[in-house]
Amino acid sequence: MSTQLDTNRIPAILVINSGSSSIKFAVFDDSDLSELVKGQIDGIGSHASFKVKSPDQRIQEAITWPLELAPQDHSAALKIILDWLHHDLSHIQILAVGHRVVHGGPKYFEPVLINDAVIHELESFYALAPLHEPHNIAGIKAAREVFGDVPQIACFDTAFHRSQSFINDTYALPRAFYEEGVRRYGFHGLSYEYINSYVQQYLPAYFGKKTVVAHLGNGASLCAIEHGHAVATTMGFSPLDGIPMGSRSGQVDPGVLLYLMQYKQWDAQGISDLLYKESGLKGLSGGLSNDMRTLEASSAIEAKEAISYFVQHVQQEILSLAAVMQGLGVVIFTGGIGENSIFIRGQVMQGLQWVGVEVDERANLGDAAILSTTSSKIICLRIATNEELMIAKHTHNLSTALLTCSVDA
């Protein structure tokens, strides 16, 4: 468990977030968790690109490979990242590696030290998150090969939601399904946990209030938080549920899927591709784009209708979550769309004026944290999320605790 410390180098934590065709990474100083660099490799297996930025957003590395030279799997991509760290950040020493793992199943409520038994158990969750979990585990295996005895910590996107009550955690199916793991797990938990901790530290006047956080991006969900704990969320058994996303459908009547199977003879793969890859904003816009920026810039009626559908469903879910809490005091926008789209935030807030939201138009146009007026009954905030920092904190805390236990023993 111990790592020999090199006093000539900066002790650091590496955070890895492995997606289906990308690996995001960030490096943090272990002493104060300040960010040293952040980067990613996109397009693994095709026309891959590599970009690294410093905390002030200066580009330190930018590479786009031709197809024949691009990394073809996660192991190859991670090796490129680690080679870059070795040569360009030779003054740092990785003390621990933190991994984002989308699904922790019904067991994992908090970060855990990764070993062979944990990996084996996480592999049993592949059916719960088939498009995410295998890539998360591939990143873990690749990092273990490189770093040997350096502690590897798994941090789960589902963990924050484990405080939900049974009523908000289950479906109206026979209870045997709940016992075998068919539950409303929720996702984006690391983002919600970060926002919750940020409010507690920097905006304490709003902490503990009945709050809905809207994590709006290519993947999107909302979460009700009361007294600092998750109460309910829009995503359920999979990252498909809830509001429409970039190319994911969001909530769909199960009867539609039965129709496709019984009368159109669609198989599971065809339905999976439809729900994950061809629906959401992309499907609603007639295939125009899954990117909200493109839709906002378009004059096509399909783009406008896709935006209106998205906005209305965000509003619906905010009020649905408020009903669970029997009140609403704060709405927080985060994620790529929530943080950056002035138009979407404005549309959502304007549609909530009848329940007490008063929009500060000037604040919404700028970088202000508070988007509502001082007389607004419901406070609206804009907070940039930082999942990587949340993972770094967990990794630092758990690896330090493990090292302390090792020394004491």
Secondary structure in CASP SS format (residue, H / E / C, confidence):
PFRMAT SS
TARGET T0000
AUTHOR 0000-0000-0000
METHOD secondary structure of the structure
MODEL  1
M C 1.00
S C 1.00
T C 1.00
Q C 1.00
L C 1.00
D C 1.00
T C 1.00
N C 1.00
R C 1.00
I E 1.00
P E 1.00
A E 1.00
I E 1.00
L E 1.00
V E 1.00
I E 1.00
N E 1.00
S E 1.00
G C 1.00
S C 1.00
S C 1.00
S C 1.00
I E 1.00
K E 1.00
F E 1.00
A E 1.00
V E 1.00
F E 1.00
D E 1.00
D C 1.00
S C 1.00
D C 1.00
L C 1.00
S C 1.00
E E 1.00
L E 1.00
V E 1.00
K E 1.00
G E 1.00
Q E 1.00
I E 1.00
D E 1.00
G C 1.00
I C 1.00
G C 1.00
S C 1.00
H C 1.00
A C 1.00
S E 1.00
F E 1.00
K E 1.00
V E 1.00
K E 1.00
S C 1.00
P C 1.00
D C 1.00
Q C 1.00
R C 1.00
I E 1.00
Q E 1.00
E E 1.00
A E 1.00
I E 1.00
T E 1.00
W C 1.00
P C 1.00
L H 1.00
E H 1.00
L H 1.00
A C 1.00
P C 1.00
Q C 1.00
D C 1.00
H H 1.00
S H 1.00
A H 1.00
A H 1.00
L H 1.00
K H 1.00
I H 1.00
I H 1.00
L H 1.00
D H 1.00
W H 1.00
L H 1.00
H H 1.00
H H 1.00
D H 1.00
L C 1.00
S C 1.00
H C 1.00
I E 1.00
Q E 1.00
I E 1.00
L E 1.00
A E 1.00
V E 1.00
G E 1.00
H E 1.00
R E 1.00
V E 1.00
V C 1.00
H C 1.00
G C 1.00
G C 1.00
P C 1.00
K C 1.00
Y C 1.00
F C 1.00
E C 1.00
P C 1.00
V E 1.00
L E 1.00
I C 1.00
N C 1.00
D H 1.00
A H 1.00
V H 1.00
I H 1.00
H H 1.00
E H 1.00
L H 1.00
E H 1.00
S C 1.00
F C 1.00
Y C 1.00
A C 1.00
L C 1.00
A C 1.00
P C 1.00
L C 1.00
H C 1.00
E H 1.00
P H 1.00
H H 1.00
N H 1.00
I H 1.00
A H 1.00
G H 1.00
I H 1.00
K H 1.00
A H 1.00
A H 1.00
R H 1.00
E H 1.00
V H 1.00
F H 1.00
G C 1.00
D C 1.00
V C 1.00
P C 1.00
Q E 1.00
I E 1.00
A E 1.00
C E 1.00
F E 1.00
D C 1.00
T C 1.00
A H 1.00
F H 1.00
H H 1.00
R H 1.00
S H 1.00
Q C 1.00
S C 1.00
F H 1.00
I H 1.00
N H 1.00
D H 1.00
T C 1.00
Y C 1.00
A C 1.00
L C 1.00
P C 1.00
R H 1.00
A H 1.00
F H 1.00
Y H 1.00
E H 1.00
E C 1.00
G C 1.00
V C 1.00
R C 1.00
R C 1.00
Y C 1.00
G C 1.00
F C 1.00
H C 1.00
G H 1.00
L H 1.00
S H 1.00
Y H 1.00
E H 1.00
Y H 1.00
I H 1.00
N H 1.00
S H 1.00
Y H 1.00
V H 1.00
Q H 1.00
Q H 1.00
Y H 1.00
L C 1.00
P H 1.00
A H 1.00
Y H 1.00
F C 1.00
G C 1.00
K C 1.00
K C 1.00
T E 1.00
V E 1.00
V E 1.00
A E 1.00
H E 1.00
L C 1.00
G C 1.00
N C 1.00
G C 1.00
A C 1.00
S E 1.00
L E 1.00
C E 1.00
A E 1.00
I E 1.00
E E 1.00
H C 1.00
G C 1.00
H E 1.00
A E 1.00
V E 1.00
A E 1.00
T E 1.00
T C 1.00
M C 1.00
G C 1.00
F C 1.00
S C 1.00
P C 1.00
L C 1.00
D C 1.00
G C 1.00
I C 1.00
P C 1.00
M C 1.00
G C 1.00
S C 1.00
R C 1.00
S C 1.00
G C 1.00
Q C 1.00
V C 1.00
D C 1.00
P H 1.00
G H 1.00
V H 1.00
L H 1.00
L H 1.00
Y H 1.00
L H 1.00
M H 1.00
Q H 1.00
Y H 1.00
K C 1.00
Q C 1.00
W C 1.00
D C 1.00
A H 1.00
Q H 1.00
G H 1.00
I H 1.00
S H 1.00
D H 1.00
L H 1.00
L H 1.00
Y H 1.00
K H 1.00
E C 1.00
S C 1.00
G H 1.00
L H 1.00
K H 1.00
G H 1.00
L H 1.00
S C 1.00
G C 1.00
G C 1.00
L C 1.00
S C 1.00
N C 1.00
D C 1.00
M H 1.00
R H 1.00
T H 1.00
L H 1.00
E H 1.00
A H 1.00
S C 1.00
S C 1.00
A C 1.00
I H 1.00
E H 1.00
A H 1.00
K H 1.00
E H 1.00
A H 1.00
I H 1.00
S H 1.00
Y H 1.00
F H 1.00
V H 1.00
Q H 1.00
H H 1.00
V H 1.00
Q H 1.00
Q H 1.00
E H 1.00
I H 1.00
L H 1.00
S H 1.00
L H 1.00
A H 1.00
A H 1.00
V H 1.00
M H 1.00
Q C 1.00
G C 1.00
L C 1.00
G C 1.00
V E 1.00
V E 1.00
I E 1.00
F E 1.00
T E 1.00
G H 1.00
G H 1.00
I H 1.00
G H 1.00
E H 1.00
N H 1.00
S C 1.00
I H 1.00
F H 1.00
I H 1.00
R H 1.00
G H 1.00
Q H 1.00
V H 1.00
M H 1.00
Q H 1.00
G C 1.00
L C 1.00
Q H 1.00
W H 1.00
V H 1.00
G C 1.00
V C 1.00
E C 1.00
V E 1.00
D C 1.00
E H 1.00
R H 1.00
A H 1.00
N H 1.00
L H 1.00
G C 1.00
D C 1.00
A C 1.00
A C 1.00
I E 1.00
L C 1.00
S E 1.00
T C 1.00
T C 1.00
S C 1.00
S C 1.00
K C 1.00
I C 1.00
I E 1.00
C E 1.00
L E 1.00
R E 1.00
I C 1.00
A C 1.00
T C 1.00
N C 1.00
E H 1.00
E H 1.00
L H 1.00
M H 1.00
I H 1.00
A H 1.00
K H 1.00
H H 1.00
T H 1.00
H H 1.00
N H 1.00
L H 1.00
S H 1.00
T H 1.00
A H 1.00
L H 1.00
L H 1.00
T H 1.00
C H 1.00
S H 1.00
V H 1.00
D H 1.00
A C 1.00
END
